[in-house]
Structures are given as C-alpha cells and as structure tokens.
Amino acid sequence: NNISLNNISAVASMTKNAFCKYFKKRTNKTYFRFLTELRVENACRLLVAENDFSISEIAEKSGFNNISNFNRQFKAVKKTTPLIFKKHHGL
C-alpha cells in the first residue's frame, strides 16, 4: 500500500512537520528511513522464501516503484545487493 506522509500524519492527528519531529525524537530515524528499512526487510523475507518472484517483482511487492531505487536502498540498508543476498540466504 502507498503509505504517504500525509496519510500517516493524519492518522496521528499531527501536521507533517510535527509528526516528523516526533518520530525522529522517538526512534532516532526519519520516517522515510524507517519506512525504507521496513520495506527492505519485507523484501528480504520474500527473497529467501520459496517463490518464483523476480527481483523486480519483489521490489514492487515491497513498495518500491523503481528497480534502481530498490537496488540502491537495499544496498544501503543491507550492504549487499538483492541478488547476492538471495544467493547467500536463499534455498
């Protein structure tokens, strides 16, 4: 699902700026960094699961609209590429 800052701040009954400050204070991460890490962890679960999904399908299922951005963000979080992660942790 699309999890926008507008939606999440509305659920919290806060302005976008107030929500971002509050989130950063509580987690020591920006909301967008947290969301990226959550999506990468979801991609990791899909990469090691028994399935026939391609890397681009996993990226899409994890909330990344662009494969280049997915690869870049995955490497920033996991210090490896999705393909190498799958080879090392997959079946």
N, C-alpha and C positions, 0 to 999 in steps of 0.2 A: 504494500500500500504506500501511497505517497504521504509521507509524514513531514508536512511543512512546518516551518517555524510559526507561521500564522496560526495553524491549527493547534499545535501543542501549547502555544502561549494562551490561546483562547480557552483551552481545556483547563489550564492552570489559573484562569481568570487574572492574567497579568498582561502587561504590554510586552512586546517582543524584547525591548531593551531590559526591562525588569526581569523577565524570565531568564535571559542570557546571563545577567549578572548573578542572579540567584543560583542558577545551575552551575556556573563556574565556581562560585564560592563553595558550594556543597560537594562538588565532585573533582575539582581541580582540572576539569576538562571543559572545553567548549561543547555546546550542544551538538554541533556538527561533527566534532571529533568523536564524541561518544556514539553518535549515530553511525558514523563510518566504521568504527570498531565493531559495533553490533552487527552491521551488515557483513563485514569480513568474517566474523565468527560464524554467521549463518552460512556463508559461502564455504567455509572450512568443513562444516558438517556435511554439506552437500557434496563436496569434493571427495570425502572419504567414504560416503555411503555407497552402497551398491546401486548404481544407477547408470543410465546411458546418456546423461546430460553432457553436453559440450561445455567448455569453459564459458563461452558466451551465453549459453542458456542459464548457467549457474549465476553469472553476473547479473543477468536480467531478473532472475528469481530472487536475488538478494537485494534488489533495489538500485542497481547501477544501470543507468541508461546508455552508457558508453563503455565499450570494452577497454579502450585505452585508459580511461579514468579508473576503471576497476583494477586493471593490472598495476597501475601506479599506486593506488590506495592500498591494495593488497600487499604490495612490496613494502610500503611504508610501515604498515602495521606488523607484518609477519617476517620481514627481512628476507623474503624469498618470493619467487613468482608462484602463481596458482598452479602451473603445470608441475613445477618441481615439488611443491607441497603435496600435490596429488600423488606423484610417483613415490615419495618418501612415506606417505601416510595412508595411501590407498591400498586396495586389495591386489 
